Amino acid sequence: MIEHPDITRALQTGYPDVDIEYPPHCPACGCECDYFYRDCSGAVFGCENCVERVDAEEDDET
């Protein structure tokens, strides 16, 4: 009897051949995120979890 290759692989290795998609993680804080923020040189410096958006007209620190 010929078995499906996925069944044969699972019986031999114990694992099915599936591609699991992992959510992206921020390189700065390690959190799961939807967006990365890049600086002018193209380097990722944060995500929506670790970067705070500030209105330029209301920012008193500059």
PEGIKA-V870552 format. One record per pair of residues at least 4 apart in sequence whose C-alpha atoms are under 6 Angstrom apart, sorted by sequence separation. I is the first residue (numbers start at 1). J is the second residue. D is the distance in whole Angstrom. If there is no record, write none. Layout:
BEGIN
i:I j:J d:D
i:I j:J d:D
END
This chain:
BEGIN
i:9 j:13 d:6
i:10 j:14 d:5
i:26 j:30 d:5
i:38 j:42 d:5
i:39 j:43 d:6
i:46 j:50 d:6
i:47 j:51 d:6
i:10 j:15 d:5
i:25 j:30 d:5
i:26 j:31 d:6
i:38 j:43 d:5
i:46 j:51 d:6
i:10 j:16 d:5
i:25 j:31 d:5
i:38 j:44 d:4
i:25 j:32 d:4
i:37 j:44 d:6
i:38 j:45 d:6
i:24 j:32 d:6
i:25 j:33 d:6
i:37 j:45 d:6
i:37 j:46 d:5
i:36 j:46 d:6
i:37 j:47 d:6
i:36 j:47 d:5
i:35 j:47 d:6
i:28 j:46 d:5
END
